[in-house]
Amino acid sequence: MDAPSATDETGRIAPPDRAGAGRVPEWVWTIALAVLGAVVSWARVEPAARAALWAEDGAFFLGDALAADPLGVLLQPYQGYLHLVPRMIAGVTVAVVPVEGYAIAMTVGSCLVVGAVSAIVFACARSVVAWLPARVALGALTFLAPAVGWEVVGNAANLHWYALWLAPWLLLAAPRRRSTAILLGVVGLAAALTEIQMLLFLPLLAWRFRDPNRLIVGAGVLLGSAAQVVALLLSPRDPGAEGSPPFLSTVQGYLYHAPMEAVFPSRQWKAAWVLHFGWWGAALVLLPFLVALVWVLWRGLAVERIAGAALAAGSVVAWSAAYVLNSNPDYFFSLVPVDVAVNIHLTRYGVVPSLFLLAVVVLATSVSWRAGVLRRTAVAVLVAVLIATVVGALVPQPSARGAGPDWASAIPAARAACAADSAPDRTAVAIAPDGWAVEVPCDRLAD
């Protein structure tokens, strides 16, 4: 057995010994996770969905890049928020990809970002998680978590959720080199300019705030978050429904979309569980995550306890914020019978809360390994988490854009419309879901 990881005088995780003979260098794990994350994400998207554009990906991100200078719209708000990374993917797509390949290029770009986030989570978690297998598992959760296959993976409109998953690891990172800190600061800036909810984790900057390298990383997130707030004030999002959901609906929705999405590989399975056991059965699924949290708070070092508390609180707050701010009476779980409630699926809201809960369990295994107690249990739990998430990734999930329309197949008809006698200067190409379209300039469609 490896010796427990050492800690320094501040009680934080000391860097691992790189001199061990036969050990795989960490940069190999980083690259492997980046590649595997992109490939697995691509594989989790239905073939038909890869070739179809989804809603905002086409109508706004691609549409704005086609209508104006792609660089000029990078910081253009949509629904009150900035979406830097999706707009970057769209800008590269219209700059270098033939029009027939727009849908595939957007899917590829989105999958590459997931791979990059997986690698960055692995690298940043080094400051918190002592046990290398646990850090590898954290990186892998990015692309293996069951919930991401239902709605989020493979489209740029939902990439902001991955930035939120990255937030606690990025803001707890303590890079030892100035160059690494600057790189992570740039990552933090890009992520915060993509996801306004990263500001929920800004209090983590108070941990070892005198560390100059941590300040560099935090500065990127702070700057991006400030820009998001300004964008929201200057370009408010459309108002939602009047009134907030009942508190019980928020609780039931959380149970249905956080612990249950972390455990069950399909929506049918979690619906069957609630139909059979009721909402108390859903609450029971939360119990193992609470046990893991208590273990981290009891046996963890200061940074491990901070991370565990942040992940647990982030799980609750991230779900509640998304659910309450997007209040919709059609999604009030407590106001409808349970057989109706189990068909209310807001999976995109549950992805990150479920990831945070899984991360608490992984963190608990690292605490056991570092402390030299219950090591066999830690190995068994970590293996169980990985097996469960791999199974979840292998279970096929229908995509909202799986029925098309196929983007490339629609281009010949669009060219014909542009070539007509009364040709407009642009033509609309339908995308998923019904009623959405991309306004493509005719000069882009010229043979």
N, C-alpha and C positions, 0 to 999 in steps of 0.2 A: 504494500500500500504506500502511496505517496504520503510524505509528511504534510501536515496541515500547513496552509499558507500562513506566512508570517504577517504580522501587523506592525505598523510603525508607531511612533510615540503618540500620534493623534488618534489612534484607533481605527484608521482607515486601512483598506486592503493594500498590502504591499505588492509591488510588481512581481510577477512570476519569474522563477529562475529560468533563464533562457539557455543555460549551458547544459541542461540534461541531455545525455547522449541518446540518440534515437528519437527524440521528440520532434514532432512536426512543427516547423516554425509557424508563428502566428500569422504571418502574412499569407501563408498557404491556406490556412483556414479562412482568412478574410476573402481571398479571391475565390475559393471554392464556394463559399456562401453566396457571394455576388452572382456567380455563374449559375449555381443551382437554384437560387431564388428566382432568377429570370426564367430559366428553363421550366421549372415546376409551375410558375405562375402562367406561363404560356400554355402548358399542358392542361391546366385547370380551366381554361377558357374553351368553351365548345367551338369546334371548327367553324360553324356558321356564324357564331358571335364574333370571332376574330375578324371576319370580313365585313362586319356591319358596324356602322357608327352609332354611338349612343348619345342622344339628346344634346347636352351642353358640349360634348366633344365636337360635334359637328356644327350645330347652329350658332354657337358662340365662340368657342376657342378656334376652330378652323375657320368659321365664317368671318370672325374679326380679323384673323391673319390674312385672309384672302381679300378682304375689303380695304385693308390699310397696310401700312408698313408693319410687318410682324414685330419689329423691335419697338415700334411706337405704342403697341397695345399690351406690352408685357405687364405693365402696372395699371392696366385699365380695370376698374372694379366691375364685378358682376354680382348682382344681388347683395351689394354692400361690401363684398370681400374681394381681396386680391387673390389671384390664382396663378402665381408665377410659374411653377413647374409645368402645369398643364398647358399654359400659353407658350412656354419654351418648346414643348414637344410639338405643338401645333405649328409654331414658327419654323422649326427645322423641317417638319413634314412638307409644308407648302414650298419651302425653299429648295429642297433636294429630291423630293419624291414625285414621280408622275402622278397625275390626278387619279388614275385608276387604283393606285396603291395607298391612298390616304387612310382608309380604314385599317388596313394591315399595319401601316406605319404607326398609327396612334396606339394600336394594341401592343406592338413591339416596344414602343417607347415607354408605355405604362409598365410593362413587365420588367424592363431594364431598371426602372426606378425602384421597383419592389426589391430586385436583387441588390441594388445599391444600399437601400435602407437596411436590408438584412445584414450586410457586411458592416455597416456603420453601427448598428445596435451591438453586434458582437464586439467591435473594437471599443466602443464607449463603455460597455458593461464591465470592462476590465477594472474600472475604478470602484466597482461595487461587488462584483461576483468573483469569488476566489477560485472556484472550481472550473477548470477549462471545459469539461463536458457540459456543465450547466450554461456556460456562456455560448457554446455552440448551439445548444438547444434554444436559447433566447433568440439568437439570430435566425434559426430555422422556423421558430414560431411565426415569424413575419410572413412566410409564404405557406405554412402548413396549417395554420389555425382553421378549424372547420368553417367558421362563419364567412371567411373571405371569398369562398368559392360560390357563394349564393348570389352576390350582387356587386361586390366591390372590385374584384380582381379584373385586370385587363382593360379598364377604361380610365381616362384621365380625370373625369369628373369626380371620381372617388379617391384620387391619390392623396387628397388632404388628410384622409384618415391615417395613412401610413406616417405622415409627418407628426400627427398627434401621438402615435405609438412610439415614435422616436424621441419625443420630447423629454420624458424623465431621464432616459439614458444619456442624452446629450447634455442636459443641464446638471447631471451629477458627474460627468466626465472630468477627470483631472489629468489632462495631458501633461507629460513631463518635458516635452519639447515645444518651443515657441512656434516652430513651423506647423506642428500638428494642431496646436491651439488655433492658429490662424485658419488652417483648413477647416477645422470644425466650426469656427466662427462663420465662415462662408456658408457651410452647410446649414448652420442654424439660421442664418439670414434668409436663405432660399426657402427653408422649411417654414419659417414664420411668415414669409410673404405668400405662403400657400395655404396655411392653416391658422386662423385667428385663435383657435382654442389652445394653441401652445402657451398662451399667456397664463393659462390655469396653473402651469408648473413653474412659473417664474419665482415663486417663493423658494424653490430649491437652490437658487443662487446664493441664499444666505449661508448655505453650508460652505465652510472654509472660504469665506468671501474675500479674504486677503490674498488668496492664491492668484497671481497675475494671469496665469494661463487660463484659469477658470473665468476670470473677468473677460478675457478676449472672447471665449466661447459665448458667454452670456451676453456680451455686447451685440453680437450678431442677432441673437434671438430677441433681445430688447428692441433693437432698431427695427427689425421686421414686424414685431408686435405693435410698435408705435405707429408704423405706417398703416397697419391694418385698422387700428382704431381711427386714424385720420380718415381713411377711405370709408369706413362705416359712417362716420359723422357727416362727411361731405356727400356721400352717395348711399343713403339708407336703403336697407333691403326692404322688399315688399312686406307690409304688415301681415302677420298671420291671423289666425282665428281669434276673435275676442274671447278673453278669459283663458285661464290656465286649466290643464287637466286636473281631475281630482287626485289628491295625494295617493290614494290607493291604486289608481291607474298607473301612476309613475312607479310605484313599488312593484306591482304585478308585471309591468312592462320590463322593468329592470331584471327581475327574476327570469323572465321568459327570453330575454335577449343578451344577458351576460353570463351567468353560470350555466344556463342550459345550452347556449350556443357554444360555450367552451367544451361541453361534454358530448353533445349529440351531433352526429355527422350529417343529419338531414333534418329539414323542417318537419317531415312526417313523423320522425321519431320523437321529437320534443313535443309535438302536438299530442301524440298518443300518450306520452307520459302524463301530461297535464290532464287529459281527458280521463285517465285511469286514476290518478292520485290527487287531482285537484291542485290548487295553488299552494297548499301545504307541502305537497310533493315537490313542487318547484322550489320552495324554500329549502327543502332537505338537500337539494343538489348544491346549494351554497355552502353547506356545512364543511366539506373538505377544504374549501378555500379559506374559511375562517380558521380552521385548525392550523393550516399552513401559516396564516398571518400571525396567529398567537405564538407559534414556534419562532418565527423570525423576530418578533418583538421581545420574546423572552431570552433567546440565546444569541441573537445577532449583535454584531458590533454597531457602533453609532451609525455608520453610513448604511449598513444593511437594514437597520430599523427605519431610518429615514426613507430609504427606497421602498421598503414594504408598506409603510404607512402611505407614501405618495401613490403607489400603485393601487392600493385598496381604495383610497379616497378618490383617485382619478377615475377609477372604474365607475363609482357611483355618480360623481359629478359630471363626467363626460356623457353618460347616458341621460341624466336628468336635464342637463343643459340642452342637448339636442332635442329631447322629447318635449320639454316645456316651451322652448323658443319656437318650435315648429308645431305648436299646438293645433290639433285637428280633432274635432269631435268624433270623426269616424274611427279614431284610434284610441278611444278611451276604454281600456280593458275592463274596468270595474263596472261599467254601465251596460254591458251586454252579457248574455249567458256565456258560460265557459266554452261551449261548443262553437260559438261565434268568435270568441276572443282568440282561440288557438289558430284562427285563420288570419289574424292580424300580424303581418310580418314586416318589421322595420329593421331588417337585418343590417343595413348599413350603419344604423345607430348602435348596434350591438357588437360590431367587430372589435373596436378598440377596448371597450369595457371587458369583453371576454378575454382579449389578449392580456390585459392587465392582471386579471385573475389567474390566468395560466402562469404568468410571470411570477406571481407571488409564490406559487407552488415550486417553480424552478428555483427561485431564490431560497426557499426553505431547504431544498436539497443541498444547495451550496453552503448554507449555514451549518448544516449537519456535517458536511465533509470537512469544512475548515475547522470546526470545533472538535473533530475526531469522535463524534458520537453518532450512533445510529447510521453508520456509513452504509451498511448493507441495505437498510431501509431507504436511504437516500438514492442509492443506485436503482433499487426496484421502482421507486416512485418516478424517477427521471425517465427510466425506460418505459414505464406505463404511459407517461405523458406523451412521449415521442410516438409510441405505438398508436395511441388514441388519435393523435393529430394526423399521423400518416394515413390511418384508416379514413379519417374525415376528409383528407385531401383526395383519396382515391374514390370516394363515393361521388358519382357524377351528380351535378346540380344543374337544373335548367337555368338558362340565363334569360333575362328580360329581353335581350336583343338576339336570342338564339334563333328566332324565326325570321330574322332579316329585317328589312330588305338588304340583299347583297349589294354593297356599294359599287364594286367594279362592274357588275352586270347592268347597273343603271346608267353608266357613263355613255354608251352608244346612243341611247335615246336622248340624253341631255345634249350630245353633240348635234343630233338631228334637229332638236329644237332651236339651237343656236344658228343652224344653217338655213332655217326657214326664211322665206321672203320677208316676213315681218319680224325678223329676229330681234330679240331684246339684247341688251348688253350683258345680261346675266340670266341664268335659269335656275330653278329650284330642283334639287335632288332630294328625294324622300329618304329619311333615315328612321331608326327606331327611337322611341315608340311612335305609334300612329299620330300624325299631326305635326311632327317635327320635320324640318328640312334644312338643307344647306344652300345658300345662295352662292352659286359658283359663277364667276365671271366667264363670259364666252371666250375671252382670249386664253384662258386657262385650258379650255376644252378644245382649242384648235389642234388639229392633227399635226 
